[in-house]
Amino acid sequence: MLKISRLMVLSGLFLLLLTTPLLAQTAGDHTSTSYTLSGAAVGAGLGAAFTIVGAGLGFGKIGAAALESMARQPEVAGRVQTAMIVIAALLEGVTLFALVVCIVVAGQVRF
């Protein structure tokens, strides 16, 4: 797991370093539209990406645990399913709130 997370971080940094020259402003050319790399925009994008990945992992763990407990004790399947739906709804609410925060931050970015 440590190797995978280290590889993901290094890949992300590599991609950020590759795209920085593409988004640099040109000196003296005021006729074309030029965009600069904004820290808030990058942060909002990474925040949204991490939110979605985290929600996906959370939903996967909820589903796996619920199915495993239902398979071990089929007589409590109804209660487990109810608890699973409540936890999934709470996770979805937190995910939606985090995405709204990322969208608000991205909307305030000035190029």
Phi and psi in radians as a Rosetta constraint file:
Dihedral C 1 N 2 CA 2 C 2 CIRCULARHARMONIC -1.166 0.35
Dihedral N 2 CA 2 C 2 N 3 CIRCULARHARMONIC -0.663 0.35
Dihedral C 2 N 3 CA 3 C 3 CIRCULARHARMONIC -1.139 0.35
Dihedral N 3 CA 3 C 3 N 4 CIRCULARHARMONIC -0.702 0.35
Dihedral C 3 N 4 CA 4 C 4 CIRCULARHARMONIC -1.155 0.35
Dihedral N 4 CA 4 C 4 N 5 CIRCULARHARMONIC -0.779 0.35
Dihedral C 4 N 5 CA 5 C 5 CIRCULARHARMONIC -1.170 0.35
Dihedral N 5 CA 5 C 5 N 6 CIRCULARHARMONIC -0.659 0.35
Dihedral C 5 N 6 CA 6 C 6 CIRCULARHARMONIC -1.129 0.35
Dihedral N 6 CA 6 C 6 N 7 CIRCULARHARMONIC -0.710 0.35
Dihedral C 6 N 7 CA 7 C 7 CIRCULARHARMONIC -1.135 0.35
Dihedral N 7 CA 7 C 7 N 8 CIRCULARHARMONIC -0.685 0.35
Dihedral C 7 N 8 CA 8 C 8 CIRCULARHARMONIC -1.148 0.35
Dihedral N 8 CA 8 C 8 N 9 CIRCULARHARMONIC -0.730 0.35
Dihedral C 8 N 9 CA 9 C 9 CIRCULARHARMONIC -1.138 0.35
Dihedral N 9 CA 9 C 9 N 10 CIRCULARHARMONIC -0.796 0.35
Dihedral C 9 N 10 CA 10 C 10 CIRCULARHARMONIC -1.126 0.35
Dihedral N 10 CA 10 C 10 N 11 CIRCULARHARMONIC -0.653 0.35
Dihedral C 10 N 11 CA 11 C 11 CIRCULARHARMONIC -1.135 0.35
Dihedral N 11 CA 11 C 11 N 12 CIRCULARHARMONIC -0.731 0.35
Dihedral C 11 N 12 CA 12 C 12 CIRCULARHARMONIC -1.111 0.35
Dihedral N 12 CA 12 C 12 N 13 CIRCULARHARMONIC -0.771 0.35
Dihedral C 12 N 13 CA 13 C 13 CIRCULARHARMONIC -1.110 0.35
Dihedral N 13 CA 13 C 13 N 14 CIRCULARHARMONIC -0.698 0.35
Dihedral C 13 N 14 CA 14 C 14 CIRCULARHARMONIC -1.073 0.35
Dihedral N 14 CA 14 C 14 N 15 CIRCULARHARMONIC -0.771 0.35
Dihedral C 14 N 15 CA 15 C 15 CIRCULARHARMONIC -1.146 0.35
Dihedral N 15 CA 15 C 15 N 16 CIRCULARHARMONIC -0.684 0.35
Dihedral C 15 N 16 CA 16 C 16 CIRCULARHARMONIC -1.115 0.35
Dihedral N 16 CA 16 C 16 N 17 CIRCULARHARMONIC -0.692 0.35
Dihedral C 16 N 17 CA 17 C 17 CIRCULARHARMONIC -1.192 0.35
Dihedral N 17 CA 17 C 17 N 18 CIRCULARHARMONIC -0.572 0.35
Dihedral C 17 N 18 CA 18 C 18 CIRCULARHARMONIC -1.249 0.35
Dihedral N 18 CA 18 C 18 N 19 CIRCULARHARMONIC -0.607 0.35
Dihedral C 18 N 19 CA 19 C 19 CIRCULARHARMONIC -1.494 0.35
Dihedral N 19 CA 19 C 19 N 20 CIRCULARHARMONIC -0.265 0.35
Dihedral C 19 N 20 CA 20 C 20 CIRCULARHARMONIC -1.050 0.35
Dihedral N 20 CA 20 C 20 N 21 CIRCULARHARMONIC -0.816 0.35
Dihedral C 20 N 21 CA 21 C 21 CIRCULARHARMONIC -1.123 0.35
Dihedral N 21 CA 21 C 21 N 22 CIRCULARHARMONIC -0.490 0.35
Dihedral C 21 N 22 CA 22 C 22 CIRCULARHARMONIC -1.201 0.35
Dihedral N 22 CA 22 C 22 N 23 CIRCULARHARMONIC -0.492 0.35
Dihedral C 22 N 23 CA 23 C 23 CIRCULARHARMONIC -1.741 0.35
Dihedral N 23 CA 23 C 23 N 24 CIRCULARHARMONIC 0.143 0.35
Dihedral C 23 N 24 CA 24 C 24 CIRCULARHARMONIC -1.291 0.35
Dihedral N 24 CA 24 C 24 N 25 CIRCULARHARMONIC 2.608 0.35
Dihedral C 24 N 25 CA 25 C 25 CIRCULARHARMONIC -1.344 0.35
Dihedral N 25 CA 25 C 25 N 26 CIRCULARHARMONIC 2.583 0.35
Dihedral C 25 N 26 CA 26 C 26 CIRCULARHARMONIC -1.584 0.35
Dihedral N 26 CA 26 C 26 N 27 CIRCULARHARMONIC 2.455 0.35
Dihedral C 26 N 27 CA 27 C 27 CIRCULARHARMONIC -1.445 0.35
Dihedral N 27 CA 27 C 27 N 28 CIRCULARHARMONIC 2.258 0.35
Dihedral C 27 N 28 CA 28 C 28 CIRCULARHARMONIC 1.490 0.35
Dihedral N 28 CA 28 C 28 N 29 CIRCULARHARMONIC -0.229 0.35
Dihedral C 28 N 29 CA 29 C 29 CIRCULARHARMONIC -1.698 0.35
Dihedral N 29 CA 29 C 29 N 30 CIRCULARHARMONIC 1.705 0.35
Dihedral C 29 N 30 CA 30 C 30 CIRCULARHARMONIC -1.730 0.35
Dihedral N 30 CA 30 C 30 N 31 CIRCULARHARMONIC 0.011 0.35
Dihedral C 30 N 31 CA 31 C 31 CIRCULARHARMONIC -1.479 0.35
Dihedral N 31 CA 31 C 31 N 32 CIRCULARHARMONIC -0.559 0.35
Dihedral C 31 N 32 CA 32 C 32 CIRCULARHARMONIC -1.617 0.35
Dihedral N 32 CA 32 C 32 N 33 CIRCULARHARMONIC 2.721 0.35
Dihedral C 32 N 33 CA 33 C 33 CIRCULARHARMONIC -1.377 0.35
Dihedral N 33 CA 33 C 33 N 34 CIRCULARHARMONIC 2.263 0.35
Dihedral C 33 N 34 CA 34 C 34 CIRCULARHARMONIC -2.206 0.35
Dihedral N 34 CA 34 C 34 N 35 CIRCULARHARMONIC 2.387 0.35
Dihedral C 34 N 35 CA 35 C 35 CIRCULARHARMONIC -1.998 0.35
Dihedral N 35 CA 35 C 35 N 36 CIRCULARHARMONIC 2.504 0.35
Dihedral C 35 N 36 CA 36 C 36 CIRCULARHARMONIC -1.882 0.35
Dihedral N 36 CA 36 C 36 N 37 CIRCULARHARMONIC 2.717 0.35
Dihedral C 36 N 37 CA 37 C 37 CIRCULARHARMONIC -1.347 0.35
Dihedral N 37 CA 37 C 37 N 38 CIRCULARHARMONIC 2.037 0.35
Dihedral C 37 N 38 CA 38 C 38 CIRCULARHARMONIC -1.735 0.35
Dihedral N 38 CA 38 C 38 N 39 CIRCULARHARMONIC 2.332 0.35
Dihedral C 38 N 39 CA 39 C 39 CIRCULARHARMONIC -1.121 0.35
Dihedral N 39 CA 39 C 39 N 40 CIRCULARHARMONIC -0.632 0.35
Dihedral C 39 N 40 CA 40 C 40 CIRCULARHARMONIC -1.184 0.35
Dihedral N 40 CA 40 C 40 N 41 CIRCULARHARMONIC -0.669 0.35
Dihedral C 40 N 41 CA 41 C 41 CIRCULARHARMONIC -1.178 0.35
Dihedral N 41 CA 41 C 41 N 42 CIRCULARHARMONIC -0.744 0.35
Dihedral C 41 N 42 CA 42 C 42 CIRCULARHARMONIC -1.127 0.35
Dihedral N 42 CA 42 C 42 N 43 CIRCULARHARMONIC -0.733 0.35
Dihedral C 42 N 43 CA 43 C 43 CIRCULARHARMONIC -1.101 0.35
Dihedral N 43 CA 43 C 43 N 44 CIRCULARHARMONIC -0.700 0.35
Dihedral C 43 N 44 CA 44 C 44 CIRCULARHARMONIC -1.158 0.35
Dihedral N 44 CA 44 C 44 N 45 CIRCULARHARMONIC -0.725 0.35
Dihedral C 44 N 45 CA 45 C 45 CIRCULARHARMONIC -1.130 0.35
Dihedral N 45 CA 45 C 45 N 46 CIRCULARHARMONIC -0.782 0.35
Dihedral C 45 N 46 CA 46 C 46 CIRCULARHARMONIC -1.178 0.35
Dihedral N 46 CA 46 C 46 N 47 CIRCULARHARMONIC -0.648 0.35
Dihedral C 46 N 47 CA 47 C 47 CIRCULARHARMONIC -1.098 0.35
Dihedral N 47 CA 47 C 47 N 48 CIRCULARHARMONIC -0.738 0.35
Dihedral C 47 N 48 CA 48 C 48 CIRCULARHARMONIC -1.137 0.35
Dihedral N 48 CA 48 C 48 N 49 CIRCULARHARMONIC -0.710 0.35
Dihedral C 48 N 49 CA 49 C 49 CIRCULARHARMONIC -1.125 0.35
Dihedral N 49 CA 49 C 49 N 50 CIRCULARHARMONIC -0.798 0.35
Dihedral C 49 N 50 CA 50 C 50 CIRCULARHARMONIC -1.159 0.35
Dihedral N 50 CA 50 C 50 N 51 CIRCULARHARMONIC -0.584 0.35
Dihedral C 50 N 51 CA 51 C 51 CIRCULARHARMONIC -1.113 0.35
Dihedral N 51 CA 51 C 51 N 52 CIRCULARHARMONIC -0.807 0.35
Dihedral C 51 N 52 CA 52 C 52 CIRCULARHARMONIC -1.160 0.35
Dihedral N 52 CA 52 C 52 N 53 CIRCULARHARMONIC -0.732 0.35
Dihedral C 52 N 53 CA 53 C 53 CIRCULARHARMONIC -1.120 0.35
Dihedral N 53 CA 53 C 53 N 54 CIRCULARHARMONIC -0.769 0.35
Dihedral C 53 N 54 CA 54 C 54 CIRCULARHARMONIC -1.104 0.35
Dihedral N 54 CA 54 C 54 N 55 CIRCULARHARMONIC -0.702 0.35
Dihedral C 54 N 55 CA 55 C 55 CIRCULARHARMONIC -1.139 0.35
Dihedral N 55 CA 55 C 55 N 56 CIRCULARHARMONIC -0.713 0.35
Dihedral C 55 N 56 CA 56 C 56 CIRCULARHARMONIC -1.079 0.35
Dihedral N 56 CA 56 C 56 N 57 CIRCULARHARMONIC -0.752 0.35
Dihedral C 56 N 57 CA 57 C 57 CIRCULARHARMONIC -1.129 0.35
Dihedral N 57 CA 57 C 57 N 58 CIRCULARHARMONIC -0.697 0.35
Dihedral C 57 N 58 CA 58 C 58 CIRCULARHARMONIC -1.123 0.35
Dihedral N 58 CA 58 C 58 N 59 CIRCULARHARMONIC -0.796 0.35
Dihedral C 58 N 59 CA 59 C 59 CIRCULARHARMONIC -1.104 0.35
Dihedral N 59 CA 59 C 59 N 60 CIRCULARHARMONIC -0.661 0.35
Dihedral C 59 N 60 CA 60 C 60 CIRCULARHARMONIC -1.113 0.35
Dihedral N 60 CA 60 C 60 N 61 CIRCULARHARMONIC -0.744 0.35
Dihedral C 60 N 61 CA 61 C 61 CIRCULARHARMONIC -1.169 0.35
Dihedral N 61 CA 61 C 61 N 62 CIRCULARHARMONIC -0.700 0.35
Dihedral C 61 N 62 CA 62 C 62 CIRCULARHARMONIC -1.064 0.35
Dihedral N 62 CA 62 C 62 N 63 CIRCULARHARMONIC -0.849 0.35
Dihedral C 62 N 63 CA 63 C 63 CIRCULARHARMONIC -1.118 0.35
Dihedral N 63 CA 63 C 63 N 64 CIRCULARHARMONIC -0.744 0.35
Dihedral C 63 N 64 CA 64 C 64 CIRCULARHARMONIC -1.128 0.35
Dihedral N 64 CA 64 C 64 N 65 CIRCULARHARMONIC -0.770 0.35
Dihedral C 64 N 65 CA 65 C 65 CIRCULARHARMONIC -1.153 0.35
Dihedral N 65 CA 65 C 65 N 66 CIRCULARHARMONIC -0.696 0.35
Dihedral C 65 N 66 CA 66 C 66 CIRCULARHARMONIC -1.162 0.35
Dihedral N 66 CA 66 C 66 N 67 CIRCULARHARMONIC -0.770 0.35
Dihedral C 66 N 67 CA 67 C 67 CIRCULARHARMONIC -1.156 0.35
Dihedral N 67 CA 67 C 67 N 68 CIRCULARHARMONIC -0.641 0.35
Dihedral C 67 N 68 CA 68 C 68 CIRCULARHARMONIC -1.147 0.35
Dihedral N 68 CA 68 C 68 N 69 CIRCULARHARMONIC -0.749 0.35
Dihedral C 68 N 69 CA 69 C 69 CIRCULARHARMONIC -1.212 0.35
Dihedral N 69 CA 69 C 69 N 70 CIRCULARHARMONIC -0.599 0.35
Dihedral C 69 N 70 CA 70 C 70 CIRCULARHARMONIC -1.177 0.35
Dihedral N 70 CA 70 C 70 N 71 CIRCULARHARMONIC -0.620 0.35
Dihedral C 70 N 71 CA 71 C 71 CIRCULARHARMONIC -1.237 0.35
Dihedral N 71 CA 71 C 71 N 72 CIRCULARHARMONIC -0.583 0.35
Dihedral C 71 N 72 CA 72 C 72 CIRCULARHARMONIC -1.342 0.35
Dihedral N 72 CA 72 C 72 N 73 CIRCULARHARMONIC -0.677 0.35
Dihedral C 72 N 73 CA 73 C 73 CIRCULARHARMONIC -2.333 0.35
Dihedral N 73 CA 73 C 73 N 74 CIRCULARHARMONIC 1.515 0.35
Dihedral C 73 N 74 CA 74 C 74 CIRCULARHARMONIC -1.109 0.35
Dihedral N 74 CA 74 C 74 N 75 CIRCULARHARMONIC -0.373 0.35
Dihedral C 74 N 75 CA 75 C 75 CIRCULARHARMONIC -1.265 0.35
Dihedral N 75 CA 75 C 75 N 76 CIRCULARHARMONIC -0.319 0.35
Dihedral C 75 N 76 CA 76 C 76 CIRCULARHARMONIC -1.840 0.35
Dihedral N 76 CA 76 C 76 N 77 CIRCULARHARMONIC 0.317 0.35
Dihedral C 76 N 77 CA 77 C 77 CIRCULARHARMONIC -1.063 0.35
Dihedral N 77 CA 77 C 77 N 78 CIRCULARHARMONIC -0.647 0.35
Dihedral C 77 N 78 CA 78 C 78 CIRCULARHARMONIC -1.129 0.35
Dihedral N 78 CA 78 C 78 N 79 CIRCULARHARMONIC -0.762 0.35
Dihedral C 78 N 79 CA 79 C 79 CIRCULARHARMONIC -1.208 0.35
Dihedral N 79 CA 79 C 79 N 80 CIRCULARHARMONIC -0.654 0.35
Dihedral C 79 N 80 CA 80 C 80 CIRCULARHARMONIC -1.149 0.35
Dihedral N 80 CA 80 C 80 N 81 CIRCULARHARMONIC -0.723 0.35
Dihedral C 80 N 81 CA 81 C 81 CIRCULARHARMONIC -1.125 0.35
Dihedral N 81 CA 81 C 81 N 82 CIRCULARHARMONIC -0.694 0.35
Dihedral C 81 N 82 CA 82 C 82 CIRCULARHARMONIC -1.112 0.35
Dihedral N 82 CA 82 C 82 N 83 CIRCULARHARMONIC -0.790 0.35
Dihedral C 82 N 83 CA 83 C 83 CIRCULARHARMONIC -1.113 0.35
Dihedral N 83 CA 83 C 83 N 84 CIRCULARHARMONIC -0.669 0.35
Dihedral C 83 N 84 CA 84 C 84 CIRCULARHARMONIC -1.117 0.35
Dihedral N 84 CA 84 C 84 N 85 CIRCULARHARMONIC -0.726 0.35
Dihedral C 84 N 85 CA 85 C 85 CIRCULARHARMONIC -1.158 0.35
Dihedral N 85 CA 85 C 85 N 86 CIRCULARHARMONIC -0.695 0.35
Dihedral C 85 N 86 CA 86 C 86 CIRCULARHARMONIC -1.115 0.35
Dihedral N 86 CA 86 C 86 N 87 CIRCULARHARMONIC -0.807 0.35
Dihedral C 86 N 87 CA 87 C 87 CIRCULARHARMONIC -1.133 0.35
Dihedral N 87 CA 87 C 87 N 88 CIRCULARHARMONIC -0.712 0.35
Dihedral C 87 N 88 CA 88 C 88 CIRCULARHARMONIC -1.123 0.35
Dihedral N 88 CA 88 C 88 N 89 CIRCULARHARMONIC -0.650 0.35
Dihedral C 88 N 89 CA 89 C 89 CIRCULARHARMONIC -1.160 0.35
Dihedral N 89 CA 89 C 89 N 90 CIRCULARHARMONIC -0.708 0.35
Dihedral C 89 N 90 CA 90 C 90 CIRCULARHARMONIC -1.121 0.35
Dihedral N 90 CA 90 C 90 N 91 CIRCULARHARMONIC -0.735 0.35
Dihedral C 90 N 91 CA 91 C 91 CIRCULARHARMONIC -1.122 0.35
Dihedral N 91 CA 91 C 91 N 92 CIRCULARHARMONIC -0.703 0.35
Dihedral C 91 N 92 CA 92 C 92 CIRCULARHARMONIC -1.153 0.35
Dihedral N 92 CA 92 C 92 N 93 CIRCULARHARMONIC -0.647 0.35
Dihedral C 92 N 93 CA 93 C 93 CIRCULARHARMONIC -1.128 0.35
Dihedral N 93 CA 93 C 93 N 94 CIRCULARHARMONIC -0.753 0.35
Dihedral C 93 N 94 CA 94 C 94 CIRCULARHARMONIC -1.156 0.35
Dihedral N 94 CA 94 C 94 N 95 CIRCULARHARMONIC -0.681 0.35
Dihedral C 94 N 95 CA 95 C 95 CIRCULARHARMONIC -1.106 0.35
Dihedral N 95 CA 95 C 95 N 96 CIRCULARHARMONIC -0.777 0.35
Dihedral C 95 N 96 CA 96 C 96 CIRCULARHARMONIC -1.096 0.35
Dihedral N 96 CA 96 C 96 N 97 CIRCULARHARMONIC -0.722 0.35
Dihedral C 96 N 97 CA 97 C 97 CIRCULARHARMONIC -1.082 0.35
Dihedral N 97 CA 97 C 97 N 98 CIRCULARHARMONIC -0.757 0.35
Dihedral C 97 N 98 CA 98 C 98 CIRCULARHARMONIC -1.122 0.35
Dihedral N 98 CA 98 C 98 N 99 CIRCULARHARMONIC -0.681 0.35
Dihedral C 98 N 99 CA 99 C 99 CIRCULARHARMONIC -1.180 0.35
Dihedral N 99 CA 99 C 99 N 100 CIRCULARHARMONIC -0.640 0.35
Dihedral C 99 N 100 CA 100 C 100 CIRCULARHARMONIC -1.126 0.35
Dihedral N 100 CA 100 C 100 N 101 CIRCULARHARMONIC -0.712 0.35
Dihedral C 100 N 101 CA 101 C 101 CIRCULARHARMONIC -1.071 0.35
Dihedral N 101 CA 101 C 101 N 102 CIRCULARHARMONIC -0.750 0.35
Dihedral C 101 N 102 CA 102 C 102 CIRCULARHARMONIC -1.109 0.35
Dihedral N 102 CA 102 C 102 N 103 CIRCULARHARMONIC -0.685 0.35
Dihedral C 102 N 103 CA 103 C 103 CIRCULARHARMONIC -1.181 0.35
Dihedral N 103 CA 103 C 103 N 104 CIRCULARHARMONIC -0.686 0.35
Dihedral C 103 N 104 CA 104 C 104 CIRCULARHARMONIC -1.133 0.35
Dihedral N 104 CA 104 C 104 N 105 CIRCULARHARMONIC -0.733 0.35
Dihedral C 104 N 105 CA 105 C 105 CIRCULARHARMONIC -1.137 0.35
Dihedral N 105 CA 105 C 105 N 106 CIRCULARHARMONIC -0.740 0.35
Dihedral C 105 N 106 CA 106 C 106 CIRCULARHARMONIC -1.173 0.35
Dihedral N 106 CA 106 C 106 N 107 CIRCULARHARMONIC -0.535 0.35
Dihedral C 106 N 107 CA 107 C 107 CIRCULARHARMONIC -1.268 0.35
Dihedral N 107 CA 107 C 107 N 108 CIRCULARHARMONIC -0.358 0.35
Dihedral C 107 N 108 CA 108 C 108 CIRCULARHARMONIC -1.633 0.35
Dihedral N 108 CA 108 C 108 N 109 CIRCULARHARMONIC 0.072 0.35
Dihedral C 108 N 109 CA 109 C 109 CIRCULARHARMONIC -1.317 0.35
Dihedral N 109 CA 109 C 109 N 110 CIRCULARHARMONIC 2.358 0.35
Dihedral C 109 N 110 CA 110 C 110 CIRCULARHARMONIC -1.918 0.35
Dihedral N 110 CA 110 C 110 N 111 CIRCULARHARMONIC 2.282 0.35
